[in-house]
Amino acid sequence: MKITNEMLQSAIAKAIELGVLPRRGHPEDIATNAEIMHEVLLAALEKSSKEHDVTDINTNYRKQQG
């Protein structure tokens, strides 16, 4: 599965919302954070395509948290 710009922007927004990435930063930091988030998403998608559906992973994660 290809990571779209919309997926990347959504992931970055969620990471900011959760406090993983800072709300404000220098332009260089923002670009670096986008690259890092892209790699994180890619790793997650590759792993999920080998083992489970993404929905299953989210459901399992929520069960573990709650």
N, CA, C and O atoms as CSV, one atom per row, in Angstrom:
chain,resi,resn,atom,element,x,y,z
A,1,MET,N,N,0.841,-1.174,0.000
A,1,MET,CA,C,0.000,0.000,0.000
A,1,MET,C,C,0.889,1.241,0.000
A,1,MET,O,O,1.879,1.302,0.728
A,2,LYS,N,N,0.541,2.197,-0.795
A,2,LYS,CA,C,1.292,3.444,-0.886
A,2,LYS,C,C,0.807,4.429,0.181
A,2,LYS,O,O,-0.393,4.536,0.433
A,3,ILE,N,N,1.737,5.141,0.801
A,3,ILE,CA,C,1.383,6.172,1.766
A,3,ILE,C,C,1.081,7.450,1.004
A,3,ILE,O,O,1.940,7.988,0.306
A,4,THR,N,N,-0.139,7.926,1.142
A,4,THR,CA,C,-0.537,9.145,0.456
A,4,THR,C,C,-0.197,10.360,1.314
A,4,THR,O,O,0.079,10.233,2.507
A,5,ASN,N,N,-0.219,11.524,0.701
A,5,ASN,CA,C,0.023,12.759,1.433
A,5,ASN,C,C,-1.044,12.955,2.508
A,5,ASN,O,O,-0.746,13.457,3.592
A,6,GLU,N,N,-2.282,12.563,2.216
A,6,GLU,CA,C,-3.361,12.693,3.191
A,6,GLU,C,C,-3.104,11.798,4.406
A,6,GLU,O,O,-3.353,12.203,5.541
A,7,MET,N,N,-2.611,10.595,4.170
A,7,MET,CA,C,-2.282,9.690,5.272
A,7,MET,C,C,-1.170,10.283,6.127
A,7,MET,O,O,-1.235,10.249,7.356
A,8,LEU,N,N,-0.161,10.819,5.479
A,8,LEU,CA,C,0.968,11.408,6.187
A,8,LEU,C,C,0.516,12.609,7.009
A,8,LEU,O,O,0.888,12.732,8.176
A,9,GLN,N,N,-0.273,13.489,6.421
A,9,GLN,CA,C,-0.753,14.668,7.136
A,9,GLN,C,C,-1.629,14.279,8.326
A,9,GLN,O,O,-1.548,14.893,9.390
A,10,SER,N,N,-2.456,13.267,8.143
A,10,SER,CA,C,-3.310,12.793,9.226
A,10,SER,C,C,-2.476,12.214,10.367
A,10,SER,O,O,-2.758,12.463,11.539
A,11,ALA,N,N,-1.460,11.449,10.020
A,11,ALA,CA,C,-0.586,10.859,11.036
A,11,ALA,C,C,0.179,11.936,11.789
A,11,ALA,O,O,0.328,11.857,13.008
A,12,ILE,N,N,0.658,12.931,11.076
A,12,ILE,CA,C,1.379,14.029,11.725
A,12,ILE,C,C,0.441,14.789,12.653
A,12,ILE,O,O,0.815,15.119,13.779
A,13,ALA,N,N,-0.772,15.068,12.192
A,13,ALA,CA,C,-1.749,15.782,13.023
A,13,ALA,C,C,-2.051,14.991,14.292
A,13,ALA,O,O,-2.134,15.571,15.375
A,14,LYS,N,N,-2.215,13.684,14.174
A,14,LYS,CA,C,-2.498,12.845,15.339
A,14,LYS,C,C,-1.304,12.817,16.276
A,14,LYS,O,O,-1.478,12.872,17.493
A,15,ALA,N,N,-0.092,12.731,15.735
A,15,ALA,CA,C,1.113,12.729,16.564
A,15,ALA,C,C,1.250,14.048,17.320
A,15,ALA,O,O,1.664,14.052,18.479
A,16,ILE,N,N,0.912,15.154,16.688
A,16,ILE,CA,C,0.932,16.454,17.354
A,16,ILE,C,C,-0.126,16.493,18.443
A,16,ILE,O,O,0.137,16.945,19.558
A,17,GLU,N,N,-1.325,16.018,18.121
A,17,GLU,CA,C,-2.423,15.985,19.092
A,17,GLU,C,C,-2.056,15.174,20.330
A,17,GLU,O,O,-2.411,15.550,21.447
A,18,LEU,N,N,-1.349,14.069,20.138
A,18,LEU,CA,C,-0.976,13.195,21.246
A,18,LEU,C,C,0.309,13.638,21.955
A,18,LEU,O,O,0.696,13.049,22.964
A,19,GLY,N,N,0.966,14.670,21.429
A,19,GLY,CA,C,2.170,15.185,22.065
A,19,GLY,C,C,3.453,14.481,21.663
A,19,GLY,O,O,4.499,14.695,22.276
A,20,VAL,N,N,3.380,13.641,20.635
A,20,VAL,CA,C,4.576,12.941,20.160
A,20,VAL,C,C,5.469,13.889,19.371
A,20,VAL,O,O,6.695,13.826,19.466
A,21,LEU,N,N,4.855,14.754,18.603
A,21,LEU,CA,C,5.579,15.784,17.854
A,21,LEU,C,C,5.179,17.153,18.404
A,21,LEU,O,O,4.047,17.335,18.852
A,22,PRO,N,N,6.108,18.119,18.372
A,22,PRO,CA,C,5.788,19.452,18.893
A,22,PRO,C,C,4.791,20.198,17.997
A,22,PRO,O,O,4.768,20.006,16.781
A,23,ARG,N,N,3.978,21.042,18.611
A,23,ARG,CA,C,2.993,21.832,17.859
A,23,ARG,C,C,3.664,22.848,16.943
A,23,ARG,O,O,3.200,23.101,15.832
A,24,ARG,N,N,4.743,23.414,17.417
A,24,ARG,CA,C,5.451,24.417,16.623
A,24,ARG,C,C,6.909,24.009,16.502
A,24,ARG,O,O,7.478,23.390,17.401
A,25,GLY,N,N,7.486,24.364,15.394
A,25,GLY,CA,C,8.890,24.024,15.199
A,25,GLY,C,C,9.472,24.813,14.050
A,25,GLY,O,O,8.768,25.519,13.329
A,26,HIS,N,N,10.752,24.677,13.902
A,26,HIS,CA,C,11.442,25.304,12.784
A,26,HIS,C,C,11.105,24.532,11.510
A,26,HIS,O,O,10.812,23.338,11.572
A,27,PRO,N,N,11.143,25.195,10.365
A,27,PRO,CA,C,10.830,24.512,9.103
A,27,PRO,C,C,11.648,23.232,8.881
A,27,PRO,O,O,11.137,22.248,8.348
A,28,GLU,N,N,12.920,23.257,9.294
A,28,GLU,CA,C,13.751,22.060,9.130
A,28,GLU,C,C,13.231,20.913,9.996
A,28,GLU,O,O,13.229,19.755,9.578
A,29,ASP,N,N,12.788,21.257,11.219
A,29,ASP,CA,C,12.255,20.241,12.127
A,29,ASP,C,C,10.956,19.655,11.585
A,29,ASP,O,O,10.721,18.451,11.695
A,30,ILE,N,N,10.127,20.491,11.008
A,30,ILE,CA,C,8.856,20.037,10.449
A,30,ILE,C,C,9.111,19.049,9.314
A,30,ILE,O,O,8.454,18.011,9.231
A,31,ALA,N,N,10.056,19.369,8.447
A,31,ALA,CA,C,10.393,18.470,7.339
A,31,ALA,C,C,10.969,17.154,7.859
A,31,ALA,O,O,10.631,16.085,7.353
A,32,THR,N,N,11.831,17.230,8.862
A,32,THR,CA,C,12.408,16.024,9.454
A,32,THR,C,C,11.326,15.175,10.097
A,32,THR,O,O,11.318,13.955,9.937
A,33,ASN,N,N,10.409,15.810,10.827
A,33,ASN,CA,C,9.319,15.079,11.465
A,33,ASN,C,C,8.438,14.386,10.430
A,33,ASN,O,O,7.973,13.270,10.664
A,34,ALA,N,N,8.206,15.031,9.297
A,34,ALA,CA,C,7.405,14.417,8.234
A,34,ALA,C,C,8.117,13.184,7.673
A,34,ALA,O,O,7.482,12.166,7.400
A,35,GLU,N,N,9.424,13.279,7.506
A,35,GLU,CA,C,10.194,12.130,7.024
A,35,GLU,C,C,10.149,10.983,8.024
A,35,GLU,O,O,9.990,9.823,7.643
A,36,ILE,N,N,10.288,11.310,9.299
A,36,ILE,CA,C,10.234,10.285,10.344
A,36,ILE,C,C,8.857,9.637,10.376
A,36,ILE,O,O,8.752,8.414,10.460
A,37,MET,N,N,7.810,10.437,10.312
A,37,MET,CA,C,6.451,9.902,10.351
A,37,MET,C,C,6.195,9.019,9.136
A,37,MET,O,O,5.510,8.002,9.246
A,38,HIS,N,N,6.730,9.391,7.992
A,38,HIS,CA,C,6.586,8.581,6.789
A,38,HIS,C,C,7.199,7.200,7.007
A,38,HIS,O,O,6.596,6.189,6.647
A,39,GLU,N,N,8.384,7.156,7.590
A,39,GLU,CA,C,9.051,5.884,7.862
A,39,GLU,C,C,8.270,5.052,8.872
A,39,GLU,O,O,8.176,3.832,8.737
A,40,VAL,N,N,7.706,5.718,9.895
A,40,VAL,CA,C,6.899,5.012,10.892
A,40,VAL,C,C,5.665,4.403,10.240
A,40,VAL,O,O,5.340,3.241,10.481
A,41,LEU,N,N,4.981,5.187,9.416
A,41,LEU,CA,C,3.788,4.682,8.727
A,41,LEU,C,C,4.137,3.538,7.789
A,41,LEU,O,O,3.423,2.536,7.734
A,42,LEU,N,N,5.212,3.681,7.066
A,42,LEU,CA,C,5.631,2.641,6.140
A,42,LEU,C,C,5.918,1.332,6.874
A,42,LEU,O,O,5.505,0.262,6.427
A,43,ALA,N,N,6.620,1.419,7.991
A,43,ALA,CA,C,6.917,0.220,8.777
A,43,ALA,C,C,5.642,-0.419,9.299
A,43,ALA,O,O,5.503,-1.642,9.275
A,44,ALA,N,N,4.716,0.395,9.768
A,44,ALA,CA,C,3.450,-0.138,10.282
A,44,ALA,C,C,2.643,-0.792,9.178
A,44,ALA,O,O,2.076,-1.866,9.381
A,45,LEU,N,N,2.582,-0.167,8.019
A,45,LEU,CA,C,1.823,-0.742,6.918
A,45,LEU,C,C,2.446,-2.035,6.405
A,45,LEU,O,O,1.734,-2.987,6.086
A,46,GLU,N,N,3.760,-2.069,6.327
A,46,GLU,CA,C,4.428,-3.286,5.878
A,46,GLU,C,C,4.170,-4.427,6.859
A,46,GLU,O,O,3.887,-5.549,6.437
A,47,LYS,N,N,4.262,-4.162,8.130
A,47,LYS,CA,C,4.021,-5.177,9.147
A,47,LYS,C,C,2.570,-5.638,9.118
A,47,LYS,O,O,2.291,-6.834,9.203
A,48,SER,N,N,1.652,-4.691,8.999
A,48,SER,CA,C,0.233,-5.048,9.030
A,48,SER,C,C,-0.167,-5.846,7.796
A,48,SER,O,O,-1.022,-6.728,7.884
A,49,SER,N,N,0.434,-5.554,6.656
A,49,SER,CA,C,0.070,-6.285,5.447
A,49,SER,C,C,0.559,-7.733,5.515
A,49,SER,O,O,0.004,-8.610,4.852
A,50,LYS,N,N,1.583,-7.979,6.307
A,50,LYS,CA,C,2.106,-9.332,6.455
A,50,LYS,C,C,1.314,-10.143,7.474
A,50,LYS,O,O,1.232,-11.365,7.359
A,51,GLU,N,N,0.725,-9.473,8.480
A,51,GLU,CA,C,0.111,-10.207,9.575
A,51,GLU,C,C,-1.395,-10.022,9.707
A,51,GLU,O,O,-2.134,-11.000,9.813
A,52,HIS,N,N,-1.849,-8.786,9.700
A,52,HIS,CA,C,-3.244,-8.493,10.025
A,52,HIS,C,C,-3.776,-7.362,9.158
A,52,HIS,O,O,-3.033,-6.673,8.459
A,53,ASP,N,N,-5.057,-7.205,9.231
A,53,ASP,CA,C,-5.700,-6.028,8.669
A,53,ASP,C,C,-5.458,-4.873,9.636
A,53,ASP,O,O,-5.397,-5.091,10.846
A,54,VAL,N,N,-5.321,-3.656,9.129
A,54,VAL,CA,C,-5.068,-2.489,9.979
A,54,VAL,C,C,-6.168,-2.339,11.024
A,54,VAL,O,O,-5.880,-1.972,12.163
A,55,THR,N,N,-7.408,-2.613,10.670
A,55,THR,CA,C,-8.523,-2.506,11.614
A,55,THR,C,C,-8.299,-3.443,12.790
A,55,THR,O,O,-8.547,-3.064,13.935
A,56,ASP,N,N,-7.835,-4.662,12.530
A,56,ASP,CA,C,-7.579,-5.614,13.598
A,56,ASP,C,C,-6.503,-5.104,14.549
A,56,ASP,O,O,-6.625,-5.269,15.763
A,57,ILE,N,N,-5.470,-4.499,14.023
A,57,ILE,CA,C,-4.391,-3.977,14.857
A,57,ILE,C,C,-4.927,-2.875,15.756
A,57,ILE,O,O,-4.619,-2.846,16.947
A,58,ASN,N,N,-5.730,-1.960,15.198
A,58,ASN,CA,C,-6.301,-0.887,16.004
A,58,ASN,C,C,-7.203,-1.438,17.091
A,58,ASN,O,O,-7.151,-0.969,18.228
A,59,THR,N,N,-8.020,-2.413,16.770
A,59,THR,CA,C,-8.919,-3.015,17.750
A,59,THR,C,C,-8.126,-3.682,18.867
A,59,THR,O,O,-8.440,-3.501,20.043
A,60,ASN,N,N,-7.101,-4.451,18.511
A,60,ASN,CA,C,-6.274,-5.113,19.515
A,60,ASN,C,C,-5.560,-4.104,20.410
A,60,ASN,O,O,-5.467,-4.309,21.620
A,61,TYR,N,N,-5.062,-3.033,19.835
A,61,TYR,CA,C,-4.372,-2.004,20.603
A,61,TYR,C,C,-5.322,-1.373,21.606
A,61,TYR,O,O,-4.966,-1.186,22.769
A,62,ARG,N,N,-6.520,-1.045,21.166
A,62,ARG,CA,C,-7.502,-0.424,22.063
A,62,ARG,C,C,-7.881,-1.369,23.197
A,62,ARG,O,O,-8.062,-0.927,24.331
A,63,LYS,N,N,-8.001,-2.647,22.912
A,63,LYS,CA,C,-8.315,-3.637,23.961
A,63,LYS,C,C,-7.203,-3.672,25.003
A,63,LYS,O,O,-7.470,-3.754,26.202
A,64,GLN,N,N,-5.951,-3.609,24.540
A,64,GLN,CA,C,-4.825,-3.639,25.456
A,64,GLN,C,C,-4.776,-2.384,26.332
A,64,GLN,O,O,-4.372,-2.453,27.493
A,65,GLN,N,N,-5.182,-1.249,25.784
A,65,GLN,CA,C,-5.129,0.021,26.494
A,65,GLN,C,C,-6.256,0.189,27.507
A,65,GLN,O,O,-6.104,0.886,28.510
A,66,GLY,N,N,-7.388,-0.457,27.235
A,66,GLY,CA,C,-8.561,-0.182,28.036
A,66,GLY,C,C,-8.945,-1.270,28.912
A,66,GLY,O,O,-9.928,-1.156,29.644
